[in-house]
């Protein structure tokens, strides 16, 4: 009988090693240890405590890749790093959402949702049009602008009334002293009642005196300012609203071109902030706040 070569026997044995390792069925997969017990996870947390955020980020990402994405705590840590340290809200949103997918219904998932909303606001601030500004904040700002404009107008009217009252009082006092003030000449109470460029009288007027008459001195007259006029109500400064025949205790407004819920609120209440009250009272004809149409009749609550 012919004897087999030792090298041929060795090659055959090596070829059988994979079969002995795998068996006849598919290769079994050993389950991962708990993420918190993984040495790579502990190393990443230690790097965080040392303030080495970039190295910790790389370690967490490596662990996520090793576990095929099923690493909830590492996703959360990476989301926080992108959000708080690297200032990349888009990447942070991705990892926050992966955490919520792996840990749904937990208290931490609810807190992570708040972090996602904060990232969305941070990203919106980088856009030129600021599309996600809070509508209530904008409404409050517009109310403040309207209020300041009205106060400015009232102050101007009060100042004009006070000046007119002071001038009338001064002219009446000058008339009581027998002095005449020609049109175009005004007394200057702040200068002690001195009348500049007074008209010529007596001999000076007939050419018998000097070329110019001496200035006439008037004793200072106490000026009592007239009471300031009461400011006009804001509602009078607004155009009259378009009303239909109201029912008892209910006002109605017919929407005209250019009307918005905020302008209608300003017209009836003197503030833009009650536009939600008008919307709530008209939900039967307005599915949402953007369905305002010309000719629509709205109920205006008291």
C-alpha positions as a Markdown table, in Angstrom:
| # | Residue | x | y | z |
|---|---|---|---|---|
| 1 | Unk | 0.0 | 0.0 | 0.0 |
| 2 | Unk | 1.2 | 3.4 | -0.9 |
| 3 | Unk | 1.9 | 5.7 | 2.2 |
| 4 | Unk | 0.4 | 9.2 | 2.3 |
| 5 | Unk | 2.7 | 12.1 | 2.5 |
| 6 | Unk | 2.8 | 14.0 | 5.9 |
| 7 | Unk | 2.4 | 17.3 | 4.2 |
| 8 | Unk | -0.8 | 16.2 | 2.5 |
| 9 | Unk | -2.2 | 15.1 | 5.8 |
| 10 | Unk | -1.4 | 18.4 | 7.4 |
| 11 | Unk | -3.2 | 20.3 | 4.6 |
| 12 | Unk | -6.3 | 18.2 | 5.0 |
| 13 | Unk | -6.4 | 18.9 | 8.8 |
| 14 | Unk | -6.1 | 22.6 | 8.3 |
| 15 | Unk | -9.0 | 22.6 | 5.8 |
| 16 | Unk | -11.2 | 21.0 | 8.4 |
| 17 | Unk | -10.6 | 23.6 | 11.1 |
| 18 | Unk | -13.2 | 26.1 | 9.9 |
| 19 | Unk | -15.8 | 23.4 | 9.8 |
| 20 | Unk | -15.1 | 22.3 | 13.3 |
| 21 | Unk | -15.3 | 26.0 | 14.5 |
| 22 | Unk | -18.6 | 26.8 | 12.8 |
| 23 | Unk | -20.4 | 23.5 | 12.8 |
| 24 | Unk | -23.0 | 22.6 | 10.2 |
| 25 | Unk | -25.4 | 25.5 | 11.0 |
| 26 | Unk | -24.8 | 29.3 | 10.7 |
| 27 | Unk | -22.2 | 31.0 | 12.8 |
| 28 | Unk | -23.6 | 32.0 | 16.2 |
| 29 | Unk | -23.1 | 35.7 | 17.3 |
| 30 | Unk | -22.0 | 36.3 | 20.9 |
| 31 | Unk | -24.2 | 39.0 | 22.5 |
| 32 | Unk | -22.6 | 42.3 | 23.5 |
| 33 | Unk | -21.9 | 43.1 | 27.1 |
| 34 | Unk | -23.9 | 45.9 | 28.7 |
| 35 | Unk | -22.9 | 49.2 | 27.2 |
| 36 | Unk | -22.0 | 50.8 | 30.5 |
| 37 | Unk | -19.7 | 47.8 | 31.2 |
| 38 | Unk | -17.9 | 48.0 | 27.9 |
| 39 | Unk | -14.2 | 49.0 | 28.3 |
| 40 | Unk | -14.4 | 51.4 | 25.3 |
| 41 | Unk | -17.4 | 53.2 | 26.9 |
| 42 | Unk | -15.6 | 53.5 | 30.2 |
| 43 | Unk | -12.6 | 54.9 | 28.4 |
| 44 | Unk | -14.7 | 57.5 | 26.6 |
| 45 | Unk | -16.3 | 58.6 | 29.9 |
| 46 | Unk | -12.9 | 58.9 | 31.5 |
| 47 | Unk | -11.7 | 61.1 | 28.6 |
| 48 | Unk | -14.8 | 63.3 | 29.1 |
| 49 | Unk | -13.9 | 63.8 | 32.8 |
| 50 | Unk | -10.4 | 64.8 | 31.7 |
| 51 | Unk | -11.8 | 67.5 | 29.4 |
| 52 | Unk | -10.6 | 65.8 | 26.2 |
| 53 | Unk | -13.8 | 66.1 | 24.3 |
| 54 | Unk | -12.5 | 65.4 | 20.8 |
| 55 | Unk | -10.9 | 62.1 | 21.9 |
| 56 | Unk | -14.0 | 61.1 | 23.8 |
| 57 | Unk | -16.1 | 61.9 | 20.7 |
| 58 | Unk | -14.0 | 59.6 | 18.6 |
| 59 | Unk | -14.2 | 56.8 | 21.2 |
| 60 | Unk | -18.0 | 57.0 | 21.4 |
| 61 | Unk | -18.3 | 57.0 | 17.6 |
| 62 | Unk | -16.0 | 53.9 | 17.4 |
| 63 | Unk | -18.2 | 52.1 | 20.0 |
| 64 | Unk | -21.4 | 53.0 | 18.1 |
| 65 | Unk | -19.8 | 51.5 | 14.9 |
| 66 | Unk | -18.7 | 48.4 | 16.7 |
| 67 | Unk | -22.2 | 47.8 | 18.0 |
| 68 | Unk | -23.9 | 48.4 | 14.7 |
| 69 | Unk | -25.6 | 51.6 | 16.0 |
| 70 | Unk | -27.2 | 49.9 | 18.9 |
| 71 | Unk | -25.5 | 52.0 | 21.6 |
| 72 | Unk | -28.1 | 54.3 | 23.1 |
| 73 | Unk | -25.9 | 55.8 | 25.8 |
| 74 | Unk | -23.1 | 56.5 | 23.3 |
| 75 | Unk | -25.6 | 58.2 | 21.0 |
| 76 | Unk | -26.7 | 60.4 | 23.8 |
| 77 | Unk | -23.1 | 61.4 | 24.8 |
| 78 | Unk | -22.3 | 62.2 | 21.2 |
| 79 | Unk | -25.4 | 64.3 | 20.8 |
| 80 | Unk | -24.4 | 66.3 | 23.9 |
| 81 | Unk | -20.9 | 66.8 | 22.6 |
| 82 | Unk | -22.1 | 68.0 | 19.2 |
| 83 | Unk | -24.7 | 70.3 | 20.8 |
| 84 | Unk | -22.8 | 71.8 | 23.7 |
| 85 | Unk | -19.1 | 71.7 | 22.7 |
| 86 | Unk | -18.8 | 71.5 | 18.9 |
| 87 | Unk | -22.0 | 73.6 | 18.2 |
| 88 | Unk | -23.2 | 71.4 | 15.4 |
| 89 | Unk | -27.0 | 71.2 | 15.9 |
| 90 | Unk | -27.7 | 69.1 | 12.9 |
| 91 | Unk | -25.3 | 66.3 | 14.0 |
| 92 | Unk | -26.7 | 66.6 | 17.5 |
| 93 | Unk | -30.3 | 66.1 | 16.3 |
| 94 | Unk | -29.3 | 62.9 | 14.5 |
| 95 | Unk | -27.8 | 61.3 | 17.6 |
| 96 | Unk | -30.5 | 62.6 | 19.9 |
| 97 | Unk | -33.1 | 61.0 | 17.7 |
| 98 | Unk | -31.2 | 57.7 | 17.6 |
| 99 | Unk | -31.2 | 57.6 | 21.4 |
| 100 | Unk | -35.0 | 58.1 | 21.4 |
| 101 | Unk | -35.5 | 55.3 | 19.0 |
| 102 | Unk | -33.4 | 53.0 | 21.2 |
| 103 | Unk | -34.9 | 54.2 | 24.5 |
| 104 | Unk | -38.5 | 55.2 | 23.8 |
| 105 | Unk | -41.0 | 56.0 | 26.5 |
| 106 | Unk | -38.3 | 56.8 | 29.2 |
| 107 | Unk | -38.0 | 60.0 | 31.2 |
| 108 | Unk | -34.6 | 60.7 | 29.6 |
| 109 | Unk | -36.2 | 60.4 | 26.1 |
| 110 | Unk | -38.6 | 63.3 | 27.1 |
| 111 | Unk | -35.7 | 65.4 | 28.2 |
| 112 | Unk | -33.8 | 64.6 | 25.0 |
| 113 | Unk | -36.8 | 65.8 | 23.0 |
| 114 | Unk | -36.4 | 69.2 | 24.6 |
| 115 | Unk | -32.7 | 69.2 | 23.6 |
| 116 | Unk | -33.8 | 68.4 | 20.0 |
| 117 | Unk | -36.1 | 71.5 | 20.1 |
| 118 | Unk | -33.2 | 73.6 | 21.4 |
| 119 | Unk | -31.0 | 72.4 | 18.5 |
| 120 | Unk | -33.7 | 73.3 | 16.0 |
| 121 | Unk | -33.9 | 76.8 | 17.4 |
| 122 | Unk | -30.1 | 77.1 | 17.4 |
| 123 | Unk | -30.1 | 76.1 | 13.7 |
| 124 | Unk | -32.9 | 78.5 | 12.9 |
| 125 | Unk | -30.9 | 81.4 | 14.3 |
| 126 | Unk | -28.3 | 80.8 | 11.7 |
| 127 | Unk | -30.7 | 81.3 | 8.8 |
| 128 | Unk | -31.1 | 84.8 | 7.4 |
| 129 | Unk | -34.9 | 85.0 | 7.4 |
| 130 | Unk | -35.3 | 83.8 | 11.1 |
| 131 | Unk | -38.2 | 81.5 | 10.1 |
| 132 | Unk | -38.9 | 79.9 | 13.5 |
| 133 | Unk | -39.1 | 83.1 | 15.6 |
| 134 | Unk | -41.7 | 82.7 | 18.4 |
| 135 | Unk | -44.9 | 84.4 | 17.2 |
| 136 | Unk | -45.8 | 85.5 | 20.7 |
| 137 | Unk | -42.5 | 87.3 | 21.1 |
| 138 | Unk | -43.0 | 89.1 | 17.8 |
| 139 | Unk | -46.5 | 90.1 | 18.8 |
| 140 | Unk | -45.3 | 91.5 | 22.1 |
| 141 | Unk | -42.6 | 93.5 | 20.3 |
| 142 | Unk | -45.2 | 94.9 | 17.9 |
| 143 | Unk | -47.4 | 95.9 | 20.8 |
| 144 | Unk | -44.5 | 97.7 | 22.5 |
| 145 | Unk | -43.7 | 99.6 | 19.3 |
| 146 | Unk | -47.4 | 100.6 | 18.9 |
| 147 | Unk | -47.5 | 101.8 | 22.5 |
| 148 | Unk | -44.3 | 103.8 | 22.2 |
| 149 | Unk | -45.6 | 105.5 | 19.0 |
| 150 | Unk | -48.9 | 106.5 | 20.7 |
| 151 | Unk | -47.1 | 107.8 | 23.8 |
| 152 | Unk | -44.8 | 109.8 | 21.5 |
| 153 | Unk | -47.7 | 111.3 | 19.7 |
| 154 | Unk | -49.4 | 112.2 | 23.0 |
| 155 | Unk | -46.3 | 113.9 | 24.3 |
| 156 | Unk | -46.0 | 116.0 | 21.1 |
| 157 | Unk | -49.6 | 117.1 | 21.5 |
| 158 | Unk | -49.1 | 118.0 | 25.1 |
| 159 | Unk | -46.0 | 119.9 | 24.4 |
| 160 | Unk | -47.7 | 121.9 | 21.6 |
| 161 | Unk | -50.6 | 122.7 | 23.9 |
| 162 | Unk | -48.3 | 123.8 | 26.7 |
| 163 | Unk | -46.4 | 126.2 | 24.4 |
| 164 | Unk | -49.6 | 127.7 | 23.1 |
| 165 | Unk | -50.9 | 128.2 | 26.7 |
| 166 | Unk | -47.6 | 129.9 | 27.7 |
| 167 | Unk | -47.7 | 132.2 | 24.7 |
| 168 | Unk | -51.4 | 133.2 | 25.3 |
| 169 | Unk | -50.7 | 133.9 | 29.0 |
| 170 | Unk | -47.7 | 136.1 | 28.1 |
| 171 | Unk | -49.6 | 138.1 | 25.5 |
| 172 | Unk | -52.5 | 138.6 | 27.9 |
| 173 | Unk | -50.1 | 139.9 | 30.6 |
| 174 | Unk | -48.4 | 142.2 | 28.1 |
| 175 | Unk | -51.8 | 143.6 | 27.0 |
| 176 | Unk | -52.7 | 144.3 | 30.7 |
| 177 | Unk | -49.5 | 146.4 | 31.0 |
| 178 | Unk | -50.5 | 148.5 | 27.9 |
| 179 | Unk | -47.9 | 147.0 | 25.6 |
| 180 | Unk | -48.7 | 145.9 | 22.2 |
| 181 | Unk | -46.9 | 143.0 | 20.5 |
| 182 | Unk | -46.8 | 143.2 | 16.7 |
| 183 | Unk | -47.3 | 140.0 | 14.7 |
| 184 | Unk | -44.0 | 138.3 | 14.3 |
| 185 | Unk | -42.6 | 139.6 | 17.6 |
| 186 | Unk | -42.7 | 137.2 | 20.5 |
| 187 | Unk | -42.0 | 137.8 | 24.2 |
| 188 | Unk | -39.2 | 135.7 | 25.7 |
| 189 | Unk | -40.3 | 134.9 | 29.2 |
| 190 | Unk | -37.1 | 132.9 | 29.8 |
| 191 | Unk | -35.1 | 136.1 | 29.2 |
| 192 | Unk | -36.8 | 138.1 | 31.9 |
| 193 | Unk | -39.5 | 139.6 | 29.7 |
| 194 | Unk | -37.2 | 141.6 | 27.4 |
| 195 | Unk | -38.9 | 142.5 | 24.1 |
| 196 | Unk | -36.4 | 142.6 | 21.2 |
| 197 | Unk | -36.9 | 145.1 | 18.3 |
| 198 | Unk | -40.0 | 146.8 | 19.9 |
| 199 | Unk | -41.9 | 149.2 | 17.6 |
| 200 | Unk | -41.0 | 152.9 | 17.7 |
| 201 | Unk | -43.3 | 155.1 | 19.7 |
| 202 | Unk | -43.5 | 158.8 | 20.6 |
| 203 | Unk | -40.9 | 161.2 | 19.3 |
| 204 | Unk | -38.8 | 158.4 | 17.9 |
| 205 | Unk | -41.8 | 157.4 | 15.7 |
| 206 | Unk | -42.1 | 161.0 | 14.3 |
| 207 | Unk | -38.4 | 161.3 | 13.6 |
| 208 | Unk | -37.8 | 163.8 | 16.5 |
| 209 | Unk | -35.9 | 161.4 | 18.6 |
| 210 | Unk | -33.0 | 159.1 | 18.0 |
| 211 | Unk | -32.9 | 156.7 | 15.1 |
| 212 | Unk | -33.9 | 153.8 | 17.3 |
| 213 | Unk | -36.1 | 153.7 | 20.4 |
| 214 | Unk | -34.7 | 152.3 | 23.6 |
| 215 | Unk | -35.6 | 148.8 | 24.4 |
| 216 | Unk | -38.7 | 148.5 | 26.5 |
| 217 | Unk | -38.2 | 146.5 | 29.7 |
| 218 | Unk | -41.1 | 144.5 | 31.0 |
| 219 | Unk | -41.1 | 143.1 | 34.5 |
| 220 | Unk | -41.0 | 139.3 | 34.6 |
| 221 | Unk | -44.5 | 137.9 | 34.6 |
| 222 | Unk | -45.2 | 134.6 | 36.4 |
| 223 | Unk | -46.4 | 132.1 | 33.9 |
| 224 | Unk | -49.0 | 129.7 | 35.0 |
| 225 | Unk | -49.2 | 126.9 | 32.4 |
| 226 | Unk | -52.7 | 125.8 | 31.4 |
| 227 | Unk | -53.8 | 122.3 | 32.2 |
| 228 | Unk | -52.6 | 119.8 | 29.7 |
| 229 | Unk | -55.3 | 118.4 | 27.4 |
| 230 | Unk | -56.3 | 114.8 | 28.2 |
| 231 | Unk | -54.8 | 112.3 | 25.7 |
| 232 | Unk | -57.2 | 111.1 | 23.1 |
| 233 | Unk | -58.3 | 107.4 | 23.5 |
| 234 | Unk | -56.4 | 105.0 | 21.3 |
| 235 | Unk | -59.6 | 103.8 | 19.7 |
| 236 | Unk | -60.2 | 107.2 | 18.2 |
| 237 | Unk | -57.0 | 107.1 | 16.3 |
| 238 | Unk | -57.9 | 103.9 | 14.6 |
| 239 | Unk | -60.2 | 103.7 | 11.5 |
| 240 | Unk | -63.7 | 102.6 | 12.3 |
| 241 | Unk | -64.1 | 98.9 | 12.1 |
| 242 | Unk | -66.3 | 97.3 | 9.5 |
| 243 | Unk | -69.2 | 96.0 | 11.6 |
| 244 | Unk | -72.3 | 94.1 | 10.6 |
| 245 | Unk | -75.4 | 94.3 | 12.7 |
| 246 | Unk | -74.3 | 92.8 | 16.0 |
| 247 | Unk | -76.3 | 90.4 | 18.1 |
| 248 | Unk | -76.7 | 91.1 | 21.8 |
| 249 | Unk | -73.3 | 91.4 | 23.4 |
| 250 | Unk | -71.4 | 90.2 | 20.3 |
| 251 | Unk | -69.5 | 92.3 | 17.9 |
| 252 | Unk | -68.9 | 91.3 | 14.3 |
| 253 | Unk | -66.2 | 92.2 | 11.8 |
| 254 | Unk | -66.2 | 91.8 | 8.1 |
| 255 | Unk | -62.7 | 91.0 | 6.8 |
| 256 | Unk | -61.3 | 93.7 | 4.4 |
| 257 | Unk | -58.3 | 93.7 | 2.2 |
| 258 | Unk | -55.1 | 93.9 | 4.3 |
| 259 | Unk | -56.7 | 92.6 | 7.5 |
| 260 | Unk | -54.9 | 90.2 | 9.7 |
| 261 | Unk | -55.9 | 88.7 | 13.1 |
| 262 | Unk | -53.3 | 90.9 | 14.8 |
| 263 | Unk | -54.5 | 94.1 | 13.1 |
| 264 | Unk | -58.1 | 93.2 | 14.0 |
| 265 | Unk | -57.0 | 92.6 | 17.6 |
| 266 | Unk | -55.3 | 96.0 | 17.7 |
| 267 | Unk | -58.4 | 97.7 | 16.3 |
| 268 | Unk | -60.8 | 96.3 | 18.8 |
| 269 | Unk | -58.6 | 95.8 | 21.9 |
| 270 | Unk | -55.8 | 98.2 | 21.5 |
| 271 | Unk | -53.3 | 95.4 | 21.5 |
| 272 | Unk | -52.2 | 92.7 | 19.0 |
| 273 | Unk | -51.8 | 90.0 | 21.7 |
| 274 | Unk | -55.5 | 89.0 | 21.7 |
| 275 | Unk | -55.6 | 87.7 | 18.2 |
| 276 | Unk | -55.8 | 84.2 | 19.6 |
| 277 | Unk | -59.0 | 85.1 | 21.3 |
| 278 | Unk | -60.5 | 86.1 | 18.0 |
| 279 | Unk | -59.3 | 82.9 | 16.4 |
| 280 | Unk | -60.7 | 80.8 | 19.2 |
| 281 | Unk | -64.1 | 82.4 | 18.8 |
| 282 | Unk | -64.2 | 81.7 | 15.0 |
| 283 | Unk | -62.9 | 78.1 | 14.8 |
| 284 | Unk | -66.2 | 77.2 | 13.1 |
| 285 | Unk | -65.2 | 79.2 | 10.0 |
| 286 | Unk | -61.3 | 79.2 | 10.4 |
| 287 | Unk | -59.6 | 75.7 | 10.4 |
| 288 | Unk | -56.4 | 77.5 | 11.2 |
| 289 | Unk | -55.0 | 81.0 | 11.7 |
| 290 | Unk | -54.0 | 81.3 | 8.0 |
| 291 | Unk | -57.5 | 80.9 | 6.5 |
| 292 | Unk | -58.6 | 84.5 | 6.8 |
| 293 | Unk | -60.4 | 85.6 | 3.7 |
| 294 | Unk | -61.8 | 88.9 | 2.4 |
| 295 | Unk | -65.6 | 89.1 | 3.1 |
| 296 | Unk | -65.5 | 86.6 | 6.0 |
| 297 | Unk | -67.6 | 87.7 | 9.0 |
| 298 | Unk | -65.8 | 87.2 | 12.3 |
| 299 | Unk | -67.2 | 87.3 | 15.8 |
| 300 | Unk | -65.3 | 89.6 | 18.1 |
| 301 | Unk | -65.5 | 88.5 | 21.8 |
| 302 | Unk | -65.8 | 91.1 | 24.5 |
